[in-house]
Amino acid sequence: MKEKDIITIMVIVFFSAVISFFASNALISSPKNRQQKVEVVEKIGADFVRPDEKYFNNKAVNPTQKIQIGDNTNTTPFSTKSQ
């Protein structure tokens, strides 16, 4: 390598270091700008508020009960065999 090539490489390295320094400062935010506020969640307690008696009482309809319409004795309704 000639002395002129070494000087050219050193100049290119210097300018690329300066350009990358300013580009990184422009693209990467500072720690001061990276602060974010979050919502504070209330502590969960053991207290439970009873639901409204208008809707939740002993006389209300139980939606989890099985409803059967008519008398169906077929135990395999999706089989390919017909009865």
PDB file with one MODEL, atoms N, CA, C and O in Angstrom:
MODEL        1
ATOM      1  N   MET A   1       0.842  -1.182   0.000  1.00  0.00           N
ATOM      2  CA  MET A   1       0.000   0.000   0.000  1.00  0.00           C
ATOM      3  C   MET A   1       0.884   1.241   0.000  1.00  0.00           C
ATOM      4  O   MET A   1       1.931   1.298   0.646  1.00  0.00           O
ATOM      5  N   LYS A   2       0.434   2.185  -0.721  1.00  0.00           N
ATOM      6  CA  LYS A   2       1.177   3.440  -0.784  1.00  0.00           C
ATOM      7  C   LYS A   2       0.741   4.339   0.367  1.00  0.00           C
ATOM      8  O   LYS A   2      -0.311   4.131   0.972  1.00  0.00           O
ATOM      9  N   GLU A   3       1.549   5.321   0.652  1.00  0.00           N
ATOM     10  CA  GLU A   3       1.250   6.264   1.727  1.00  0.00           C
ATOM     11  C   GLU A   3       0.003   7.069   1.392  1.00  0.00           C
ATOM     12  O   GLU A   3      -0.748   7.448   2.290  1.00  0.00           O
ATOM     13  N   LYS A   4      -0.220   7.330   0.137  1.00  0.00           N
ATOM     14  CA  LYS A   4      -1.398   8.086  -0.303  1.00  0.00           C
ATOM     15  C   LYS A   4      -2.680   7.286  -0.041  1.00  0.00           C
ATOM     16  O   LYS A   4      -3.709   7.865   0.307  1.00  0.00           O
ATOM     17  N   ASP A   5      -2.623   5.964  -0.205  1.00  0.00           N
ATOM     18  CA  ASP A   5      -3.798   5.120   0.057  1.00  0.00           C
ATOM     19  C   ASP A   5      -4.142   5.104   1.542  1.00  0.00           C
ATOM     20  O   ASP A   5      -5.317   5.133   1.909  1.00  0.00           O
ATOM     21  N   ILE A   6      -3.131   5.058   2.390  1.00  0.00           N
ATOM     22  CA  ILE A   6      -3.380   5.049   3.844  1.00  0.00           C
ATOM     23  C   ILE A   6      -4.034   6.349   4.277  1.00  0.00           C
ATOM     24  O   ILE A   6      -4.960   6.335   5.087  1.00  0.00           O
ATOM     25  N   ILE A   7      -3.569   7.466   3.752  1.00  0.00           N
ATOM     26  CA  ILE A   7      -4.159   8.768   4.098  1.00  0.00           C
ATOM     27  C   ILE A   7      -5.605   8.829   3.603  1.00  0.00           C
ATOM     28  O   ILE A   7      -6.467   9.345   4.314  1.00  0.00           O
ATOM     29  N   THR A   8      -5.889   8.327   2.429  1.00  0.00           N
ATOM     30  CA  THR A   8      -7.247   8.314   1.880  1.00  0.00           C
ATOM     31  C   THR A   8      -8.170   7.454   2.757  1.00  0.00           C
ATOM     32  O   THR A   8      -9.300   7.847   3.046  1.00  0.00           O
ATOM     33  N   ILE A   9      -7.688   6.300   3.169  1.00  0.00           N
ATOM     34  CA  ILE A   9      -8.491   5.426   4.042  1.00  0.00           C
ATOM     35  C   ILE A   9      -8.743   6.098   5.383  1.00  0.00           C
ATOM     36  O   ILE A   9      -9.854   6.017   5.906  1.00  0.00           O
ATOM     37  N   MET A  10      -7.736   6.765   5.956  1.00  0.00           N
ATOM     38  CA  MET A  10      -7.907   7.454   7.246  1.00  0.00           C
ATOM     39  C   MET A  10      -8.934   8.588   7.133  1.00  0.00           C
ATOM     40  O   MET A  10      -9.726   8.792   8.053  1.00  0.00           O
ATOM     41  N   VAL A  11      -8.929   9.321   6.023  1.00  0.00           N
ATOM     42  CA  VAL A  11      -9.886  10.404   5.821  1.00  0.00           C
ATOM     43  C   VAL A  11     -11.299   9.840   5.682  1.00  0.00           C
ATOM     44  O   VAL A  11     -12.247  10.380   6.253  1.00  0.00           O
ATOM     45  N   ILE A  12     -11.436   8.759   4.928  1.00  0.00           N
ATOM     46  CA  ILE A  12     -12.749   8.124   4.766  1.00  0.00           C
ATOM     47  C   ILE A  12     -13.265   7.605   6.102  1.00  0.00           C
ATOM     48  O   ILE A  12     -14.448   7.774   6.400  1.00  0.00           O
ATOM     49  N   VAL A  13     -12.421   6.980   6.914  1.00  0.00           N
ATOM     50  CA  VAL A  13     -12.820   6.476   8.241  1.00  0.00           C
ATOM     51  C   VAL A  13     -13.243   7.628   9.136  1.00  0.00           C
ATOM     52  O   VAL A  13     -14.239   7.521   9.850  1.00  0.00           O
ATOM     53  N   PHE A  14     -12.497   8.734   9.108  1.00  0.00           N
ATOM     54  CA  PHE A  14     -12.845   9.882   9.947  1.00  0.00           C
ATOM     55  C   PHE A  14     -14.209  10.455   9.564  1.00  0.00           C
ATOM     56  O   PHE A  14     -15.053  10.686  10.429  1.00  0.00           O
ATOM     57  N   PHE A  15     -14.423  10.684   8.265  1.00  0.00           N
ATOM     58  CA  PHE A  15     -15.698  11.261   7.834  1.00  0.00           C
ATOM     59  C   PHE A  15     -16.870  10.299   8.067  1.00  0.00           C
ATOM     60  O   PHE A  15     -17.962  10.740   8.425  1.00  0.00           O
ATOM     61  N   SER A  16     -16.661   9.015   7.871  1.00  0.00           N
ATOM     62  CA  SER A  16     -17.752   8.078   8.132  1.00  0.00           C
ATOM     63  C   SER A  16     -18.042   7.980   9.629  1.00  0.00           C
ATOM     64  O   SER A  16     -19.192   7.758  10.007  1.00  0.00           O
ATOM     65  N   ALA A  17     -17.042   8.137  10.487  1.00  0.00           N
ATOM     66  CA  ALA A  17     -17.280   8.150  11.937  1.00  0.00           C
ATOM     67  C   ALA A  17     -18.080   9.378  12.347  1.00  0.00           C
ATOM     68  O   ALA A  17     -18.989   9.282  13.172  1.00  0.00           O
ATOM     69  N   VAL A  18     -17.745  10.538  11.770  1.00  0.00           N
ATOM     70  CA  VAL A  18     -18.480  11.771  12.089  1.00  0.00           C
ATOM     71  C   VAL A  18     -19.915  11.673  11.592  1.00  0.00           C
ATOM     72  O   VAL A  18     -20.842  12.044  12.311  1.00  0.00           O
ATOM     73  N   ILE A  19     -20.109  11.186  10.387  1.00  0.00           N
ATOM     74  CA  ILE A  19     -21.464  11.056   9.822  1.00  0.00           C
ATOM     75  C   ILE A  19     -22.289  10.053  10.626  1.00  0.00           C
ATOM     76  O   ILE A  19     -23.460  10.309  10.907  1.00  0.00           O
ATOM     77  N   SER A  20     -21.702   8.922  10.998  1.00  0.00           N
ATOM     78  CA  SER A  20     -22.455   7.935  11.776  1.00  0.00           C
ATOM     79  C   SER A  20     -22.767   8.439  13.181  1.00  0.00           C
ATOM     80  O   SER A  20     -23.804   8.083  13.743  1.00  0.00           O
ATOM     81  N   PHE A  21     -21.887   9.263  13.763  1.00  0.00           N
ATOM     82  CA  PHE A  21     -22.173   9.841  15.081  1.00  0.00           C
ATOM     83  C   PHE A  21     -23.417  10.729  15.019  1.00  0.00           C
ATOM     84  O   PHE A  21     -24.322  10.594  15.842  1.00  0.00           O
ATOM     85  N   PHE A  22     -23.458  11.637  14.040  1.00  0.00           N
ATOM     86  CA  PHE A  22     -24.610  12.539  13.932  1.00  0.00           C
ATOM     87  C   PHE A  22     -25.875  11.795  13.501  1.00  0.00           C
ATOM     88  O   PHE A  22     -26.970  12.144  13.940  1.00  0.00           O
ATOM     89  N   ALA A  23     -25.743  10.795  12.666  1.00  0.00           N
ATOM     90  CA  ALA A  23     -26.914  10.023  12.243  1.00  0.00           C
ATOM     91  C   ALA A  23     -27.484   9.217  13.412  1.00  0.00           C
ATOM     92  O   ALA A  23     -28.702   9.107  13.555  1.00  0.00           O
ATOM     93  N   SER A  24     -26.619   8.663  14.233  1.00  0.00           N
ATOM     94  CA  SER A  24     -27.123   7.892  15.374  1.00  0.00           C
ATOM     95  C   SER A  24     -27.779   8.796  16.407  1.00  0.00           C
ATOM     96  O   SER A  24     -28.758   8.397  17.037  1.00  0.00           O
ATOM     97  N   ASN A  25     -27.259  10.007  16.596  1.00  0.00           N
ATOM     98  CA  ASN A  25     -27.914  10.947  17.509  1.00  0.00           C
ATOM     99  C   ASN A  25     -29.273  11.381  16.985  1.00  0.00           C
ATOM    100  O   ASN A  25     -30.182  11.650  17.770  1.00  0.00           O
ATOM    101  N   ALA A  26     -29.419  11.452  15.681  1.00  0.00           N
ATOM    102  CA  ALA A  26     -30.697  11.867  15.098  1.00  0.00           C
ATOM    103  C   ALA A  26     -31.718  10.731  15.124  1.00  0.00           C
ATOM    104  O   ALA A  26     -32.911  10.984  15.292  1.00  0.00           O
ATOM    105  N   LEU A  27     -31.271   9.486  14.961  1.00  0.00           N
ATOM    106  CA  LEU A  27     -32.203   8.368  14.856  1.00  0.00           C
ATOM    107  C   LEU A  27     -32.527   7.713  16.199  1.00  0.00           C
ATOM    108  O   LEU A  27     -33.656   7.267  16.401  1.00  0.00           O
ATOM    109  N   ILE A  28     -31.583   7.647  17.102  1.00  0.00           N
ATOM    110  CA  ILE A  28     -31.785   6.978  18.393  1.00  0.00           C
ATOM    111  C   ILE A  28     -32.141   8.033  19.425  1.00  0.00           C
ATOM    112  O   ILE A  28     -31.425   9.023  19.579  1.00  0.00           O
ATOM    113  N   SER A  29     -33.232   7.830  20.125  1.00  0.00           N
ATOM    114  CA  SER A  29     -33.681   8.815  21.103  1.00  0.00           C
ATOM    115  C   SER A  29     -32.831   8.744  22.371  1.00  0.00           C
ATOM    116  O   SER A  29     -32.257   7.706  22.700  1.00  0.00           O
ATOM    117  N   SER A  30     -32.768   9.851  23.055  1.00  0.00           N
ATOM    118  CA  SER A  30     -31.990   9.913  24.291  1.00  0.00           C
ATOM    119  C   SER A  30     -32.791   9.274  25.429  1.00  0.00           C
ATOM    120  O   SER A  30     -34.008   9.133  25.309  1.00  0.00           O
ATOM    121  N   PRO A  31     -32.143   8.887  26.522  1.00  0.00           N
ATOM    122  CA  PRO A  31     -32.884   8.281  27.641  1.00  0.00           C
ATOM    123  C   PRO A  31     -33.955   9.208  28.213  1.00  0.00           C
ATOM    124  O   PRO A  31     -34.962   8.734  28.739  1.00  0.00           O
ATOM    125  N   LYS A  32     -33.751  10.523  28.117  1.00  0.00           N
ATOM    126  CA  LYS A  32     -34.753  11.470  28.612  1.00  0.00           C
ATOM    127  C   LYS A  32     -36.041  11.378  27.798  1.00  0.00           C
ATOM    128  O   LYS A  32     -37.130  11.548  28.347  1.00  0.00           O
ATOM    129  N   ASN A  33     -35.930  11.114  26.507  1.00  0.00           N
ATOM    130  CA  ASN A  33     -37.107  11.019  25.635  1.00  0.00           C
ATOM    131  C   ASN A  33     -37.750   9.646  25.660  1.00  0.00           C
ATOM    132  O   ASN A  33     -38.840   9.473  25.115  1.00  0.00           O
ATOM    133  N   ARG A  34     -37.105   8.661  26.279  1.00  0.00           N
ATOM    134  CA  ARG A  34     -37.650   7.308  26.305  1.00  0.00           C
ATOM    135  C   ARG A  34     -38.527   7.049  27.523  1.00  0.00           C
ATOM    136  O   ARG A  34     -38.960   5.915  27.728  1.00  0.00           O
ATOM    137  N   GLN A  35     -38.795   8.040  28.316  1.00  0.00           N
ATOM    138  CA  GLN A  35     -39.633   7.864  29.506  1.00  0.00           C
ATOM    139  C   GLN A  35     -41.082   7.757  29.075  1.00  0.00           C
ATOM    140  O   GLN A  35     -41.541   8.505  28.212  1.00  0.00           O
ATOM    141  N   GLN A  36     -41.812   6.807  29.689  1.00  0.00           N
ATOM    142  CA  GLN A  36     -43.208   6.601  29.323  1.00  0.00           C
ATOM    143  C   GLN A  36     -44.023   6.477  30.601  1.00  0.00           C
ATOM    144  O   GLN A  36     -43.594   5.829  31.556  1.00  0.00           O
ATOM    145  N   LYS A  37     -45.179   7.087  30.619  1.00  0.00           N
ATOM    146  CA  LYS A  37     -46.062   7.005  31.781  1.00  0.00           C
ATOM    147  C   LYS A  37     -46.974   5.808  31.619  1.00  0.00           C
ATOM    148  O   LYS A  37     -47.457   5.530  30.522  1.00  0.00           O
ATOM    149  N   VAL A  38     -47.210   5.101  32.705  1.00  0.00           N
ATOM    150  CA  VAL A  38     -48.075   3.928  32.677  1.00  0.00           C
ATOM    151  C   VAL A  38     -49.234   4.130  33.640  1.00  0.00           C
ATOM    152  O   VAL A  38     -49.162   4.935  34.569  1.00  0.00           O
ATOM    153  N   GLU A  39     -50.289   3.390  33.401  1.00  0.00           N
ATOM    154  CA  GLU A  39     -51.469   3.468  34.250  1.00  0.00           C
ATOM    155  C   GLU A  39     -51.228   2.665  35.522  1.00  0.00           C
ATOM    156  O   GLU A  39     -50.699   1.555  35.476  1.00  0.00           O
ATOM    157  N   VAL A  40     -51.618   3.231  36.647  1.00  0.00           N
ATOM    158  CA  VAL A  40     -51.458   2.558  37.926  1.00  0.00           C
ATOM    159  C   VAL A  40     -52.716   1.748  38.199  1.00  0.00           C
ATOM    160  O   VAL A  40     -53.827   2.272  38.114  1.00  0.00           O
ATOM    161  N   VAL A  41     -52.545   0.478  38.524  1.00  0.00           N
ATOM    162  CA  VAL A  41     -53.673  -0.420  38.758  1.00  0.00           C
ATOM    163  C   VAL A  41     -53.943  -0.483  40.254  1.00  0.00           C
ATOM    164  O   VAL A  41     -53.022  -0.548  41.068  1.00  0.00           O
ATOM    165  N   GLU A  42     -55.229  -0.463  40.596  1.00  0.00           N
ATOM    166  CA  GLU A  42     -55.596  -0.541  42.006  1.00  0.00           C
ATOM    167  C   GLU A  42     -55.402  -1.963  42.524  1.00  0.00           C
ATOM    168  O   GLU A  42     -55.513  -2.936  41.778  1.00  0.00           O
ATOM    169  N   LYS A  43     -55.113  -2.059  43.800  1.00  0.00           N
ATOM    170  CA  LYS A  43     -54.897  -3.352  44.432  1.00  0.00           C
ATOM    171  C   LYS A  43     -56.229  -4.104  44.520  1.00  0.00           C
ATOM    172  O   LYS A  43     -57.263  -3.516  44.837  1.00  0.00           O
ATOM    173  N   ILE A  44     -56.191  -5.400  44.239  1.00  0.00           N
ATOM    174  CA  ILE A  44     -57.396  -6.223  44.315  1.00  0.00           C
ATOM    175  C   ILE A  44     -57.601  -6.648  45.762  1.00  0.00           C
ATOM    176  O   ILE A  44     -56.683  -7.143  46.415  1.00  0.00           O
ATOM    177  N   GLY A  45     -58.807  -6.448  46.245  1.00  0.00           N
ATOM    178  CA  GLY A  45     -59.113  -6.807  47.621  1.00  0.00           C
ATOM    179  C   GLY A  45     -59.969  -8.063  47.700  1.00  0.00           C
ATOM    180  O   GLY A  45     -60.422  -8.586  46.682  1.00  0.00           O
ATOM    181  N   ALA A  46     -60.181  -8.534  48.909  1.00  0.00           N
ATOM    182  CA  ALA A  46     -60.972  -9.741  49.119  1.00  0.00           C
ATOM    183  C   ALA A  46     -62.465  -9.429  49.235  1.00  0.00           C
ATOM    184  O   ALA A  46     -63.280 -10.344  49.351  1.00  0.00           O
ATOM    185  N   ASP A  47     -62.824  -8.162  49.205  1.00  0.00           N
ATOM    186  CA  ASP A  47     -64.234  -7.780  49.310  1.00  0.00           C
ATOM    187  C   ASP A  47     -64.960  -8.060  48.004  1.00  0.00           C
ATOM    188  O   ASP A  47     -64.427  -7.815  46.922  1.00  0.00           O
ATOM    189  N   PHE A  48     -66.179  -8.576  48.111  1.00  0.00           N
ATOM    190  CA  PHE A  48     -66.994  -8.886  46.941  1.00  0.00           C
ATOM    191  C   PHE A  48     -68.343  -8.222  47.100  1.00  0.00           C
ATOM    192  O   PHE A  48     -69.027  -8.425  48.103  1.00  0.00           O
ATOM    193  N   VAL A  49     -68.725  -7.435  46.122  1.00  0.00           N
ATOM    194  CA  VAL A  49     -70.013  -6.760  46.149  1.00  0.00           C
ATOM    195  C   VAL A  49     -71.052  -7.724  45.596  1.00  0.00           C
ATOM    196  O   VAL A  49     -70.894  -8.249  44.494  1.00  0.00           O
ATOM    197  N   ARG A  50     -72.103  -7.953  46.352  1.00  0.00           N
ATOM    198  CA  ARG A  50     -73.166  -8.876  45.925  1.00  0.00           C
ATOM    199  C   ARG A  50     -73.865  -8.306  44.697  1.00  0.00           C
ATOM    200  O   ARG A  50     -74.113  -7.102  44.634  1.00  0.00           O
ATOM    201  N   PRO A  51     -74.192  -9.162  43.709  1.00  0.00           N
ATOM    202  CA  PRO A  51     -74.906  -8.677  42.526  1.00  0.00           C
ATOM    203  C   PRO A  51     -76.351  -8.307  42.864  1.00  0.00           C
ATOM    204  O   PRO A  51     -76.864  -8.649  43.929  1.00  0.00           O
ATOM    205  N   ASP A  52     -76.978  -7.618  41.953  1.00  0.00           N
ATOM    206  CA  ASP A  52     -78.343  -7.139  42.152  1.00  0.00           C
ATOM    207  C   ASP A  52     -79.296  -8.324  42.310  1.00  0.00           C
ATOM    208  O   ASP A  52     -79.298  -9.236  41.483  1.00  0.00           O
ATOM    209  N   GLU A  53     -80.081  -8.312  43.341  1.00  0.00           N
ATOM    210  CA  GLU A  53     -81.050  -9.379  43.616  1.00  0.00           C
ATOM    211  C   GLU A  53     -82.164  -9.425  42.576  1.00  0.00           C
ATOM    212  O   GLU A  53     -82.874 -10.425  42.474  1.00  0.00           O
ATOM    213  N   LYS A  54     -82.323  -8.359  41.810  1.00  0.00           N
ATOM    214  CA  LYS A  54     -83.340  -8.333  40.772  1.00  0.00           C
ATOM    215  C   LYS A  54     -83.043  -9.389  39.703  1.00  0.00           C
ATOM    216  O   LYS A  54     -83.962  -9.995  39.153  1.00  0.00           O
ATOM    217  N   TYR A  55     -81.764  -9.603  39.413  1.00  0.00           N
ATOM    218  CA  TYR A  55     -81.368 -10.546  38.366  1.00  0.00           C
ATOM    219  C   TYR A  55     -80.833 -11.861  38.912  1.00  0.00           C
ATOM    220  O   TYR A  55     -81.059 -12.913  38.315  1.00  0.00           O
ATOM    221  N   PHE A  56     -80.138 -11.816  40.020  1.00  0.00           N
ATOM    222  CA  PHE A  56     -79.522 -13.014  40.594  1.00  0.00           C
ATOM    223  C   PHE A  56     -80.267 -13.402  41.873  1.00  0.00           C
ATOM    224  O   PHE A  56     -79.955 -12.920  42.962  1.00  0.00           O
ATOM    225  N   ASN A  57     -81.266 -14.289  41.714  1.00  0.00           N
ATOM    226  CA  ASN A  57     -82.026 -14.756  42.874  1.00  0.00           C
ATOM    227  C   ASN A  57     -82.387 -16.220  42.655  1.00  0.00           C
ATOM    228  O   ASN A  57     -82.061 -16.795  41.616  1.00  0.00           O
ATOM    229  N   ASN A  58     -83.060 -16.823  43.634  1.00  0.00           N
ATOM    230  CA  ASN A  58     -83.419 -18.244  43.554  1.00  0.00           C
ATOM    231  C   ASN A  58     -84.487 -18.526  42.498  1.00  0.00           C
ATOM    232  O   ASN A  58     -84.594 -19.659  42.027  1.00  0.00           O
ATOM    233  N   LYS A  59     -85.268 -17.536  42.121  1.00  0.00           N
ATOM    234  CA  LYS A  59     -86.345 -17.738  41.160  1.00  0.00           C
ATOM    235  C   LYS A  59     -85.914 -17.454  39.715  1.00  0.00           C
ATOM    236  O   LYS A  59     -86.714 -17.620  38.794  1.00  0.00           O
ATOM    237  N   ALA A  60     -84.706 -17.043  39.513  1.00  0.00           N
ATOM    238  CA  ALA A  60     -84.232 -16.704  38.169  1.00  0.00           C
ATOM    239  C   ALA A  60     -84.019 -17.971  37.338  1.00  0.00           C
ATOM    240  O   ALA A  60     -83.826 -19.055  37.889  1.00  0.00           O
ATOM    241  N   VAL A  61     -84.056 -17.831  36.010  1.00  0.00           N
ATOM    242  CA  VAL A  61     -83.854 -18.955  35.108  1.00  0.00           C
ATOM    243  C   VAL A  61     -82.372 -19.332  35.116  1.00  0.00           C
ATOM    244  O   VAL A  61     -81.504 -18.461  35.048  1.00  0.00           O
ATOM    245  N   ASN A  62     -82.091 -20.628  35.197  1.00  0.00           N
ATOM    246  CA  ASN A  62     -80.720 -21.106  35.180  1.00  0.00           C
ATOM    247  C   ASN A  62     -80.338 -21.426  33.737  1.00  0.00           C
ATOM    248  O   ASN A  62     -80.822 -22.419  33.194  1.00  0.00           O
ATOM    249  N   PRO A  63     -79.492 -20.623  33.098  1.00  0.00           N
ATOM    250  CA  PRO A  63     -79.169 -20.851  31.686  1.00  0.00           C
ATOM    251  C   PRO A  63     -78.238 -22.046  31.468  1.00  0.00           C
ATOM    252  O   PRO A  63     -78.003 -22.423  30.320  1.00  0.00           O
ATOM    253  N   THR A  64     -77.712 -22.642  32.507  1.00  0.00           N
ATOM    254  CA  THR A  64     -76.786 -23.770  32.335  1.00  0.00           C
ATOM    255  C   THR A  64     -77.498 -25.113  32.342  1.00  0.00           C
ATOM    256  O   THR A  64     -76.854 -26.143  32.139  1.00  0.00           O
ATOM    257  N   GLN A  65     -78.798 -25.133  32.567  1.00  0.00           N
ATOM    258  CA  GLN A  65     -79.526 -26.407  32.579  1.00  0.00           C
ATOM    259  C   GLN A  65     -79.755 -26.900  31.151  1.00  0.00           C
ATOM    260  O   GLN A  65     -79.953 -26.104  30.234  1.00  0.00           O
ATOM    261  N   LYS A  66     -79.726 -28.216  30.977  1.00  0.00           N
ATOM    262  CA  LYS A  66     -79.958 -28.819  29.674  1.00  0.00           C
ATOM    263  C   LYS A  66     -81.437 -28.719  29.332  1.00  0.00           C
ATOM    264  O   LYS A  66     -82.305 -29.004  30.158  1.00  0.00           O
ATOM    265  N   ILE A  67     -81.705 -28.311  28.103  1.00  0.00           N
ATOM    266  CA  ILE A  67     -83.084 -28.179  27.633  1.00  0.00           C
ATOM    267  C   ILE A  67     -83.332 -29.262  26.597  1.00  0.00           C
ATOM    268  O   ILE A  67     -82.584 -29.382  25.626  1.00  0.00           O
ATOM    269  N   GLN A  68     -84.385 -30.051  26.801  1.00  0.00           N
ATOM    270  CA  GLN A  68     -84.725 -31.106  25.851  1.00  0.00           C
ATOM    271  C   GLN A  68     -86.086 -30.794  25.262  1.00  0.00           C
ATOM    272  O   GLN A  68     -87.059 -30.587  25.988  1.00  0.00           O
ATOM    273  N   ILE A  69     -86.144 -30.763  23.952  1.00  0.00           N
ATOM    274  CA  ILE A  69     -87.395 -30.482  23.253  1.00  0.00           C
ATOM    275  C   ILE A  69     -87.875 -31.779  22.631  1.00  0.00           C
ATOM    276  O   ILE A  69     -87.206 -32.330  21.758  1.00  0.00           O
ATOM    277  N   GLY A  70     -89.019 -32.274  23.063  1.00  0.00           N
ATOM    278  CA  GLY A  70     -89.591 -33.507  22.532  1.00  0.00           C
ATOM    279  C   GLY A  70     -88.913 -34.739  23.117  1.00  0.00           C
ATOM    280  O   GLY A  70     -88.021 -34.643  23.960  1.00  0.00           O
ATOM    281  N   ASP A  71     -89.373 -35.922  22.635  1.00  0.00           N
ATOM    282  CA  ASP A  71     -88.831 -37.190  23.120  1.00  0.00           C
ATOM    283  C   ASP A  71     -87.915 -37.755  22.036  1.00  0.00           C
ATOM    284  O   ASP A  71     -88.393 -38.307  21.044  1.00  0.00           O
ATOM    285  N   ASN A  72     -86.626 -37.623  22.218  1.00  0.00           N
ATOM    286  CA  ASN A  72     -85.664 -38.103  21.232  1.00  0.00           C
ATOM    287  C   ASN A  72     -84.875 -39.247  21.860  1.00  0.00           C
ATOM    288  O   ASN A  72     -84.117 -39.034  22.807  1.00  0.00           O
ATOM    289  N   THR A  73     -85.050 -40.439  21.344  1.00  0.00           N
ATOM    290  CA  THR A  73     -84.346 -41.592  21.891  1.00  0.00           C
ATOM    291  C   THR A  73     -83.134 -41.968  21.049  1.00  0.00           C
ATOM    292  O   THR A  73     -82.442 -42.933  21.374  1.00  0.00           O
ATOM    293  N   ASN A  74     -82.867 -41.247  20.001  1.00  0.00           N
ATOM    294  CA  ASN A  74     -81.724 -41.527  19.149  1.00  0.00           C
ATOM    295  C   ASN A  74     -80.450 -41.083  19.862  1.00  0.00           C
ATOM    296  O   ASN A  74     -80.263 -39.892  20.107  1.00  0.00           O
ATOM    297  N   THR A  75     -79.569 -42.032  20.199  1.00  0.00           N
ATOM    298  CA  THR A  75     -78.343 -41.703  20.929  1.00  0.00           C
ATOM    299  C   THR A  75     -77.207 -41.317  20.001  1.00  0.00           C
ATOM    300  O   THR A  75     -76.223 -40.725  20.447  1.00  0.00           O
ATOM    301  N   THR A  76     -77.321 -41.639  18.717  1.00  0.00           N
ATOM    302  CA  THR A  76     -76.282 -41.271  17.745  1.00  0.00           C
ATOM    303  C   THR A  76     -76.918 -40.512  16.592  1.00  0.00           C
ATOM    304  O   THR A  76     -77.159 -41.096  15.536  1.00  0.00           O
ATOM    305  N   PRO A  77     -77.193 -39.237  16.765  1.00  0.00           N
ATOM    306  CA  PRO A  77     -77.915 -38.497  15.731  1.00  0.00           C
ATOM    307  C   PRO A  77     -77.083 -38.221  14.483  1.00  0.00           C
ATOM    308  O   PRO A  77     -77.660 -37.915  13.440  1.00  0.00           O
ATOM    309  N   PHE A  78     -75.771 -38.313  14.540  1.00  0.00           N
ATOM    310  CA  PHE A  78     -74.939 -37.985  13.384  1.00  0.00           C
ATOM    311  C   PHE A  78     -74.341 -39.224  12.712  1.00  0.00           C
ATOM    312  O   PHE A  78     -73.418 -39.108  11.906  1.00  0.00           O
ATOM    313  N   SER A  79     -74.858 -40.393  13.039  1.00  0.00           N
ATOM    314  CA  SER A  79     -74.354 -41.602  12.399  1.00  0.00           C
ATOM    315  C   SER A  79     -74.960 -41.735  10.996  1.00  0.00           C
ATOM    316  O   SER A  79     -76.003 -41.153  10.695  1.00  0.00           O
ATOM    317  N   THR A  80     -74.284 -42.511  10.153  1.00  0.00           N
ATOM    318  CA  THR A  80     -74.781 -42.677   8.777  1.00  0.00           C
ATOM    319  C   THR A  80     -75.870 -43.733   8.681  1.00  0.00           C
ATOM    320  O   THR A  80     -76.560 -43.820   7.665  1.00  0.00           O
ATOM    321  N   LYS A  81     -76.029 -44.524   9.713  1.00  0.00           N
ATOM    322  CA  LYS A  81     -77.075 -45.563   9.697  1.00  0.00           C
ATOM    323  C   LYS A  81     -78.417 -44.903  10.022  1.00  0.00           C
ATOM    324  O   LYS A  81     -78.503 -44.055  10.911  1.00  0.00           O
ATOM    325  N   SER A  82     -79.457 -45.299   9.295  1.00  0.00           N
ATOM    326  CA  SER A  82     -80.789 -44.794   9.620  1.00  0.00           C
ATOM    327  C   SER A  82     -81.537 -45.820  10.469  1.00  0.00           C
ATOM    328  O   SER A  82     -81.265 -47.018  10.388  1.00  0.00           O
ATOM    329  N   GLN A  83     -82.458 -45.356  11.264  1.00  0.00           N
ATOM    330  CA  GLN A  83     -83.186 -46.270  12.175  1.00  0.00           C
ATOM    331  C   GLN A  83     -84.371 -46.867  11.526  1.00  0.00           C
ATOM    332  O   GLN A  83     -85.087 -47.651  12.149  1.00  0.00           O
TER     333      GLN A  83
ENDMDL
END
